[in-house]
């Protein structure tokens, strides 16, 4: 019964689109994070210790 309902449902495309969007965003952020040089994180890493 449920199988027939799900086979003909057009609403199943939305979870698939959401999954692809999430995976694309996640992979892009991982690539962006690992492609940055260590020097670009130096200023951010010292923020909690910085004096104003």
Secondary structure as UniProt FT lines:
FT   HELIX           2..7
FT   TURN            10..11
FT   HELIX           12..35
FT   HELIX           38..41
FT   HELIX           42..45
FT   HELIX           47..49
//
